[in-house]
Protein backbone atom coordinates (compact mmCIF):
# COMPACT_ATOMS: atom_id res chain seq x y z
CA UNK A 1 0.00 0.00 0.00
CA UNK A 2 1.30 3.45 -0.89
CA UNK A 3 2.13 6.10 1.67
CA UNK A 4 1.88 9.87 1.39
CA UNK A 5 3.37 12.39 3.80
CA UNK A 6 1.86 15.88 3.77
CA UNK A 7 4.31 18.21 5.50
CA UNK A 8 3.46 21.53 7.14
CA UNK A 9 -0.27 21.73 6.44
CA UNK A 10 -2.56 23.85 8.59
CA UNK A 11 -5.16 21.27 9.63
CA UNK A 12 -8.53 23.09 9.71
CA UNK A 13 -6.54 26.32 9.62
CA UNK A 14 -4.58 25.61 12.81
CA UNK A 15 -0.85 25.34 13.40
CA UNK A 16 1.20 23.53 10.71
CA UNK A 17 1.32 19.77 11.15
CA UNK A 18 2.37 16.71 9.20
CA UNK A 19 -0.18 14.12 8.09
CA UNK A 20 0.90 10.60 7.13
CA UNK A 21 -1.45 8.61 4.92
CA UNK A 22 -0.98 4.83 4.71
CA UNK A 23 -3.21 3.18 2.14
CA UNK A 24 -6.79 4.33 2.68
CA UNK A 25 -6.24 5.62 6.21
CA UNK A 26 -4.58 8.46 8.07
CA UNK A 27 -1.78 6.80 10.02
CA UNK A 28 -0.54 9.76 12.05
CA UNK A 29 -0.95 13.50 12.56
CA UNK A 30 1.81 15.46 14.29
CA UNK A 31 5.07 17.31 13.79
CA UNK A 32 8.35 15.94 12.52
CA UNK A 33 6.77 12.84 11.00
CA UNK A 34 8.96 10.70 8.77
CA UNK A 35 8.32 7.81 6.41
CA UNK A 36 11.16 6.59 4.24
CA UNK A 37 8.96 5.13 1.51
CA UNK A 38 6.33 7.86 1.35
CA UNK A 39 5.53 10.33 -1.41
CA UNK A 40 6.15 13.73 0.19
CA UNK A 41 3.97 16.79 -0.41
CA UNK A 42 5.37 20.05 0.94
CA UNK A 43 2.21 21.92 1.91
CA UNK A 44 3.97 25.10 2.92
CA UNK A 45 1.17 26.24 5.22
CA UNK A 46 -1.72 25.36 2.91
CA UNK A 47 -5.06 24.53 4.56
CA UNK A 48 -5.90 20.84 5.03
CA UNK A 49 -9.60 20.01 5.35
CA UNK A 50 -11.62 16.82 5.37
CA UNK A 51 -12.88 16.06 1.86
CA UNK A 52 -15.86 18.24 1.01
CA UNK A 53 -19.38 16.78 0.78
CA UNK A 54 -22.02 18.25 -1.54
CA UNK A 55 -25.59 17.43 -0.60
CA UNK A 56 -26.99 18.93 -3.81
CA UNK A 57 -25.42 18.06 -7.18
CA UNK A 58 -27.00 17.49 -10.59
CA UNK A 59 -25.00 14.90 -12.52
CA UNK A 60 -27.64 14.63 -15.31
CA UNK A 61 -26.95 10.96 -16.06
CA UNK A 62 -28.99 9.06 -17.15
CA UNK A 63 -30.67 11.02 -19.91
CA UNK A 64 -28.87 14.36 -20.26
CA UNK A 65 -25.31 13.31 -20.93
CA UNK A 66 -24.95 16.34 -23.20
CA UNK A 67 -24.92 18.44 -20.01
CA UNK A 68 -22.91 16.23 -17.67
CA UNK A 69 -22.12 12.61 -16.91
CA UNK A 70 -21.33 10.95 -13.63
CA UNK A 71 -17.70 10.75 -14.78
CA UNK A 72 -17.34 14.42 -15.79
CA UNK A 73 -19.34 15.59 -12.78
CA UNK A 74 -17.21 13.65 -10.32
CA UNK A 75 -14.06 14.94 -11.99
CA UNK A 76 -15.37 18.46 -11.46
CA UNK A 77 -16.17 17.55 -7.87
CA UNK A 78 -12.64 16.30 -7.23
CA UNK A 79 -11.22 19.50 -8.75
CA UNK A 80 -13.35 21.42 -6.27
CA UNK A 81 -12.13 19.40 -3.28
CA UNK A 82 -15.15 17.12 -2.96
CA UNK A 83 -14.87 13.45 -2.05
CA UNK A 84 -18.62 12.78 -1.87
CA UNK A 85 -21.59 14.19 -3.76
CA UNK A 86 -25.32 13.53 -3.58
CA UNK A 87 -26.86 13.27 -7.05
CA UNK A 88 -30.33 14.75 -7.50
CA UNK A 89 -33.16 12.65 -8.89
CA UNK A 90 -34.33 14.80 -11.84
CA UNK A 91 -32.71 12.60 -14.47
CA UNK A 92 -34.32 10.87 -17.50
CA UNK A 93 -35.65 8.46 -16.40
CA UNK A 94 -36.28 9.96 -12.98
CA UNK A 95 -34.44 8.29 -10.09
CA UNK A 96 -37.70 7.09 -8.52
CA UNK A 97 -36.99 3.34 -8.46
CA UNK A 98 -34.35 1.06 -6.98
CA UNK A 99 -33.10 0.27 -10.48
CA UNK A 100 -32.29 3.85 -11.44
CA UNK A 101 -30.62 4.83 -8.15
CA UNK A 102 -28.50 1.68 -8.32
CA UNK A 103 -27.45 2.61 -11.87
CA UNK A 104 -26.28 6.05 -10.70
CA UNK A 105 -24.56 4.55 -7.66
CA UNK A 106 -22.67 2.03 -9.83
CA UNK A 107 -21.64 4.74 -12.30
CA UNK A 108 -20.18 6.60 -9.33
CA UNK A 109 -18.22 3.53 -8.27
CA UNK A 110 -16.83 3.21 -11.78
CA UNK A 111 -15.80 6.87 -12.03
CA UNK A 112 -13.43 6.67 -9.07
CA UNK A 113 -13.10 10.43 -8.59
CA UNK A 114 -15.49 10.76 -5.67
CA UNK A 115 -18.26 8.81 -3.98
CA UNK A 116 -21.72 9.30 -5.48
CA UNK A 117 -24.79 8.88 -3.30
CA UNK A 118 -28.02 9.02 -5.31
CA UNK A 119 -30.95 11.04 -4.00
CA UNK A 120 -34.29 9.34 -4.62
CA UNK A 121 -37.36 11.12 -5.91
CA UNK A 122 -40.15 11.74 -3.40
CA UNK A 123 -42.90 11.19 -5.97
CA UNK A 124 -43.23 9.10 -9.11
CA UNK A 125 -41.83 11.03 -12.07
CA UNK A 126 -41.47 14.15 -9.89
CA UNK A 127 -45.16 14.70 -10.60
CA UNK A 128 -46.19 15.25 -6.98
CA UNK A 129 -49.11 12.83 -7.12
CA UNK A 130 -47.92 9.47 -5.79
CA UNK A 131 -45.07 8.53 -3.47
CA UNK A 132 -42.15 6.84 -5.20
CA UNK A 133 -40.56 3.58 -4.01
CA UNK A 134 -38.92 5.19 -0.97
CA UNK A 135 -38.42 1.98 0.97
CA UNK A 136 -37.15 0.03 -2.02
CA UNK A 137 -34.62 2.76 -2.84
CA UNK A 138 -33.44 2.77 0.76
CA UNK A 139 -33.09 -1.03 0.79
CA UNK A 140 -31.29 -1.08 -2.58
CA UNK A 141 -27.53 -1.34 -3.02
CA UNK A 142 -27.49 2.47 -3.21
CA UNK A 143 -28.85 2.74 0.35
CA UNK A 144 -30.73 5.98 -0.35
CA UNK A 145 -31.31 8.17 2.72
CA UNK A 146 -32.15 11.54 1.10
CA UNK A 147 -35.25 12.07 -1.03
CA UNK A 148 -36.12 15.13 -3.10
CA UNK A 149 -38.17 16.24 -6.09
CA UNK A 150 -35.67 19.09 -6.54
CA UNK A 151 -36.46 21.13 -9.59
CA UNK A 152 -40.05 20.85 -8.47
CA UNK A 153 -41.72 21.41 -5.12
CA UNK A 154 -43.70 18.76 -3.27
CA UNK A 155 -46.53 21.28 -3.02
CA UNK A 156 -49.28 18.86 -1.91
CA UNK A 157 -49.31 18.97 1.90
CA UNK A 158 -50.76 15.46 2.21
CA UNK A 159 -48.07 13.95 -0.03
CA UNK A 160 -45.37 15.83 1.90
CA UNK A 161 -46.74 14.60 5.21
CA UNK A 162 -46.80 11.00 3.98
CA UNK A 163 -43.23 11.28 2.73
CA UNK A 164 -42.05 12.61 6.09
CA UNK A 165 -43.84 9.79 7.87
CA UNK A 166 -42.39 7.16 5.55
CA UNK A 167 -38.73 8.20 5.76
CA UNK A 168 -38.95 8.53 9.53
CA UNK A 169 -39.09 4.74 9.74
CA UNK A 170 -35.48 4.39 8.52
CA UNK A 171 -34.00 7.74 9.56
CA UNK A 172 -34.22 9.32 6.12
CA UNK A 173 -34.74 12.95 5.27
CA UNK A 174 -36.91 14.80 2.73
CA UNK A 175 -35.07 17.65 1.01
CA UNK A 176 -37.63 20.19 -0.16
CA UNK A 177 -37.36 22.53 -3.13
CA UNK A 178 -39.43 25.29 -1.53
CA UNK A 179 -41.42 26.94 -4.31
CA UNK A 180 -45.18 27.43 -4.25
CA UNK A 181 -45.91 26.85 -7.96
CA UNK A 182 -49.00 29.05 -8.18
CA UNK A 183 -47.03 32.04 -6.89
CA UNK A 184 -44.24 31.62 -9.46
CA UNK A 185 -46.15 31.07 -12.70
CA UNK A 186 -44.29 32.94 -15.42
CA UNK A 187 -41.60 34.08 -12.98
CA UNK A 188 -38.24 34.95 -14.49
CA UNK A 189 -36.32 36.60 -11.63
CA UNK A 190 -36.66 37.86 -8.06
CA UNK A 191 -39.75 40.02 -7.54
CA UNK A 192 -38.65 43.50 -6.55
CA UNK A 193 -37.37 46.81 -7.83
CA UNK A 194 -35.21 45.31 -10.58
CA UNK A 195 -37.95 43.02 -11.95
CA UNK A 196 -40.34 45.97 -12.05
CA UNK A 197 -37.84 48.10 -13.93
CA UNK A 198 -36.99 45.34 -16.40
CA UNK A 199 -40.56 44.18 -16.88
CA UNK A 200 -39.69 40.56 -16.10
CA UNK A 201 -42.09 38.27 -14.25
CA UNK A 202 -41.38 38.43 -10.52
CA UNK A 203 -40.58 35.48 -8.23
CA UNK A 204 -41.73 36.59 -4.77
CA UNK A 205 -39.87 35.65 -1.62
CA UNK A 206 -43.15 34.44 -0.09
CA UNK A 207 -43.30 31.62 -2.66
CA UNK A 208 -40.29 30.10 -0.88
CA UNK A 209 -41.13 31.17 2.65
CA UNK A 210 -44.70 29.84 2.68
CA UNK A 211 -43.57 26.32 1.77
CA UNK A 212 -40.78 26.36 4.37
CA UNK A 213 -43.26 27.49 7.04
CA UNK A 214 -45.68 24.71 6.13
CA UNK A 215 -42.99 22.03 6.00
CA UNK A 216 -41.34 22.80 9.32
CA UNK A 217 -44.78 22.55 10.93
CA UNK A 218 -45.41 19.24 9.17
CA UNK A 219 -42.01 17.95 10.33
CA UNK A 220 -42.85 18.97 13.89
CA UNK A 221 -46.25 17.27 13.69
CA UNK A 222 -44.82 14.04 12.29
CA UNK A 223 -41.59 14.09 14.31
CA UNK A 224 -39.49 13.66 11.18
CA UNK A 225 -36.54 15.35 9.48
CA UNK A 226 -36.88 17.97 6.76
CA UNK A 227 -34.06 19.67 4.87
CA UNK A 228 -34.54 22.95 3.00
CA UNK A 229 -32.74 23.13 -0.34
CA UNK A 230 -31.06 26.34 -1.60
CA UNK A 231 -32.61 28.74 0.93
CA UNK A 232 -32.44 32.22 -0.60
CA UNK A 233 -34.33 34.90 1.35
CA UNK A 234 -33.99 36.77 4.63
CA UNK A 235 -37.54 35.74 5.49
CA UNK A 236 -36.69 32.07 5.00
CA UNK A 237 -33.80 32.51 7.43
CA UNK A 238 -36.17 33.83 10.10
CA UNK A 239 -38.59 30.91 9.64
CA UNK A 240 -35.81 28.34 9.97
CA UNK A 241 -34.39 30.18 12.98
CA UNK A 242 -37.84 30.11 14.62
CA UNK A 243 -38.29 26.41 13.81
CA UNK A 244 -34.95 25.51 15.35
CA UNK A 245 -35.83 27.50 18.48
CA UNK A 246 -38.86 25.21 18.83
CA UNK A 247 -36.72 22.11 18.52
CA UNK A 248 -38.04 21.15 15.08
CA UNK A 249 -35.66 18.81 13.24
CA UNK A 250 -34.94 21.06 10.26
CA UNK A 251 -31.69 21.69 8.41
CA UNK A 252 -31.02 24.13 5.59
CA UNK A 253 -28.50 24.81 2.86
CA UNK A 254 -27.34 27.87 0.96
CA UNK A 255 -25.58 27.91 -2.41
CA UNK A 256 -22.35 29.78 -3.07
CA UNK A 257 -24.05 31.94 -5.70
CA UNK A 258 -26.72 33.09 -3.24
CA UNK A 259 -23.89 34.14 -0.89
CA UNK A 260 -22.34 36.41 -3.50
CA UNK A 261 -24.56 37.43 -6.43
CA UNK A 262 -27.62 39.69 -6.49
CA UNK A 263 -30.54 40.38 -8.81
CA UNK A 264 -28.80 43.55 -10.02
CA UNK A 265 -26.81 41.28 -12.36
CA UNK A 266 -30.00 40.44 -14.26
CA UNK A 267 -29.90 43.95 -15.74
CA UNK A 268 -27.37 42.50 -18.20
CA UNK A 269 -30.00 40.02 -19.46
CA UNK A 270 -27.20 37.43 -19.50
CA UNK A 271 -28.93 34.04 -18.98
CA UNK A 272 -25.92 32.78 -17.02
CA UNK A 273 -27.53 34.60 -14.07
CA UNK A 274 -30.88 32.81 -14.47
CA UNK A 275 -31.28 30.31 -11.66
CA UNK A 276 -33.90 28.65 -9.44
CA UNK A 277 -34.43 30.06 -6.85
CA UNK A 278 -33.49 33.40 -8.40
CA UNK A 279 -30.70 35.70 -7.31
CA UNK A 280 -32.11 37.94 -4.58
CA UNK A 281 -31.25 41.36 -3.13
CA UNK A 282 -28.13 42.55 -1.33
CA UNK A 283 -30.09 42.48 1.94
CA UNK A 284 -30.92 38.81 1.35
CA UNK A 285 -27.29 38.01 0.59
CA UNK A 286 -26.11 39.60 3.83
CA UNK A 287 -28.82 37.78 5.82
CA UNK A 288 -27.76 34.46 4.30
CA UNK A 289 -24.12 35.05 5.21
CA UNK A 290 -25.04 35.90 8.79
CA UNK A 291 -27.28 32.84 9.05
CA UNK A 292 -24.56 30.54 7.71
CA UNK A 293 -22.13 32.01 10.23
CA UNK A 294 -24.45 31.60 13.22
CA UNK A 295 -25.59 28.09 12.27
CA UNK A 296 -29.18 28.87 11.32
CA UNK A 297 -28.20 27.68 7.84
CA UNK A 298 -26.35 24.42 8.39
CA UNK A 299 -24.41 23.84 5.20
CA UNK A 300 -23.21 25.09 1.83
CA UNK A 301 -24.44 23.01 -1.13
CA UNK A 302 -23.55 23.81 -4.72
CA UNK A 303 -26.78 23.04 -6.62
CA UNK A 304 -24.32 22.33 -9.47
CA UNK A 305 -26.65 22.56 -12.48
CA UNK A 306 -24.83 22.02 -15.78
CA UNK A 307 -26.45 22.96 -19.10
CA UNK A 308 -25.17 22.68 -22.66
CA UNK A 309 -24.21 25.86 -24.49
CA UNK A 310 -27.41 26.09 -26.53
CA UNK A 311 -29.61 26.04 -23.40
CA UNK A 312 -27.92 29.17 -22.06
CA UNK A 313 -26.79 31.02 -25.18
CA UNK A 314 -30.26 32.29 -26.03
CA UNK A 315 -32.73 34.95 -24.98
CA UNK A 316 -33.42 35.26 -21.25
CA UNK A 317 -37.00 33.95 -21.30
CA UNK A 318 -36.04 30.77 -23.18
CA UNK A 319 -32.89 29.98 -21.18
CA UNK A 320 -32.60 27.09 -18.75
CA UNK A 321 -32.20 27.84 -15.05
CA UNK A 322 -29.03 26.87 -13.23
CA UNK A 323 -25.29 27.33 -12.79
CA UNK A 324 -22.30 25.03 -12.46
CA UNK A 325 -20.65 25.32 -9.07
CA UNK A 326 -18.53 22.37 -7.98
CA UNK A 327 -15.20 23.83 -9.11
CA UNK A 328 -15.71 27.30 -7.67
CA UNK A 329 -17.68 26.67 -4.45
CA UNK A 330 -14.79 26.67 -2.02
CA UNK A 331 -13.33 29.84 -3.55
CA UNK A 332 -16.66 31.65 -3.24
CA UNK A 333 -17.00 30.56 0.40
CA UNK A 334 -13.46 31.74 1.13
CA UNK A 335 -14.28 35.09 -0.50
CA UNK A 336 -17.68 35.65 1.14
CA UNK A 337 -17.21 34.00 4.55
CA UNK A 338 -13.53 33.57 5.44
CA UNK A 339 -12.12 36.81 4.08
CA UNK A 340 -15.02 38.74 5.65
CA UNK A 341 -14.23 37.23 9.06
CA UNK A 342 -17.59 35.45 9.33
CA UNK A 343 -16.07 31.96 9.37
CA UNK A 344 -12.68 30.44 10.06
CA UNK A 345 -11.45 27.36 8.23
CA UNK A 346 -12.75 25.05 10.95
CA UNK A 347 -16.16 26.62 10.34
CA UNK A 348 -15.81 25.96 6.62
CA UNK A 349 -15.04 22.30 7.36
CA UNK A 350 -18.13 22.12 9.56
CA UNK A 351 -20.43 23.53 6.87
CA UNK A 352 -18.91 21.90 3.79
CA UNK A 353 -17.89 18.49 5.17
CA UNK A 354 -18.93 17.48 8.69
CA UNK A 355 -22.57 18.63 8.63
CA UNK A 356 -23.51 17.68 5.06
CA UNK A 357 -22.04 14.22 5.67
CA UNK A 358 -24.11 13.90 8.84
CA UNK A 359 -27.34 15.10 7.20
CA UNK A 360 -26.95 12.67 4.31
CA UNK A 361 -25.32 9.82 6.28
CA UNK A 362 -22.26 9.79 4.02
CA UNK A 363 -20.31 7.00 5.68
CA UNK A 364 -16.57 7.61 5.88
CA UNK A 365 -16.89 11.29 4.94
CA UNK A 366 -16.98 14.36 7.14
CA UNK A 367 -14.60 12.67 9.55
CA UNK A 368 -11.88 14.33 11.70
CA UNK A 369 -8.38 14.71 10.33
CA UNK A 370 -6.96 12.24 12.83
CA UNK A 371 -5.12 8.92 13.04
CA UNK A 372 -7.30 5.96 12.14
CA UNK A 373 -9.76 7.98 10.05
CA UNK A 374 -10.38 7.52 6.30
CA UNK A 375 -7.96 9.60 4.24
CA UNK A 376 -10.60 11.72 2.49
CA UNK A 377 -8.81 15.06 2.39
CA UNK A 378 -8.41 18.30 0.46
CA UNK A 379 -5.41 20.62 0.46
CA UNK A 380 -6.16 24.27 -0.35
CA UNK A 381 -3.83 27.15 -1.19
CA UNK A 382 -5.70 30.14 0.32
CA UNK A 383 -3.19 32.70 -0.99
CA UNK A 384 -3.86 31.92 -4.64
CA UNK A 385 -5.70 34.55 -6.69
CA UNK A 386 -6.91 33.96 -10.21
CA UNK A 387 -9.64 34.75 -12.70
CA UNK A 388 -12.22 32.04 -13.34
CA UNK A 389 -11.75 30.46 -16.77
CA UNK A 390 -14.49 27.94 -17.61
CA UNK A 391 -12.43 26.63 -20.54
CA UNK A 392 -10.36 24.79 -17.95
CA UNK A 393 -13.31 23.20 -16.14
CA UNK A 394 -13.55 19.43 -15.76
CA UNK A 395 -17.33 19.72 -15.97
CA UNK A 396 -18.87 19.09 -19.38
CA UNK A 397 -20.76 22.39 -19.13
CA UNK A 398 -19.48 25.96 -18.86
CA UNK A 399 -22.46 27.91 -17.46
CA UNK A 400 -20.62 29.66 -14.64
CA UNK A 401 -21.62 33.14 -13.43
CA UNK A 402 -18.02 33.81 -12.39
CA UNK A 403 -16.27 33.82 -15.76
CA UNK A 404 -13.47 36.41 -15.66
CA UNK A 405 -14.09 37.19 -11.98
CA UNK A 406 -11.11 37.04 -9.62
CA UNK A 407 -11.64 34.57 -6.79
CA UNK A 408 -9.26 33.44 -4.04
CA UNK A 409 -8.04 29.98 -3.20
CA UNK A 410 -7.20 26.89 -5.21
CA UNK A 411 -7.52 23.20 -4.51
CA UNK A 412 -4.06 21.73 -5.01
CA UNK A 413 -4.66 18.13 -3.88
CA UNK A 414 -7.69 15.94 -3.23
CA UNK A 415 -7.47 12.46 -1.73
CA UNK A 416 -10.23 9.83 -1.88
CA UNK A 417 -9.44 7.10 0.65
CA UNK A 418 -5.75 7.87 0.35
CA UNK A 419 -5.63 7.91 -3.44
CA UNK A 420 -4.87 11.27 -5.05
CA UNK A 421 -7.61 12.36 -7.44
CA UNK A 422 -6.12 15.84 -7.87
CA UNK A 423 -2.39 16.63 -7.80
CA UNK A 424 -1.04 20.18 -8.12
CA UNK A 425 -4.48 21.37 -9.20
CA UNK A 426 -4.80 18.84 -12.00
CA UNK A 427 -6.79 15.62 -12.22
CA UNK A 428 -4.64 12.63 -11.32
Buried (B, 14 or more C-beta within 10 A) or exposed (E): EEBBBBBBBBBBBBEBBBBBBBBBBBBBBEEEBEBEEBEEBEBEEBBBBBBBBBBBBBBBBBEBBBBBBBBBBBBBBBBBBBBBBBBBBBBEBBBBBBBBBBBBBBBBEEBBBBBBBBBBBBBBBBEBEEBBBBBBBBEBEBBBBBBBBBBBBBBEEEBBBBBBBBBBEEEBBBBBBBBBEEBBEEBBBBBBEBBEEBEBBBBBBBBBBBBBBBBBBBBBEBEBBBBBBBBBBBBBBBBBBBBBEEEBBBBBBBBBBBBBBBBEBBEEBBBBBBBBBBBBBEEBBEBBBBBBBEEBBBBBBBBBBBBBEEBBEEEBEEBBBBBBBBBBBBBBBBBBBBEEEBBBBBBBBBBBBBBBBBBBBBEBBBBBBEBEBBBBBBBBBBEBEEEBEBEEBBBBBBBBBBBEBEBBBBBBBBBBBBBBBBBEBEBB
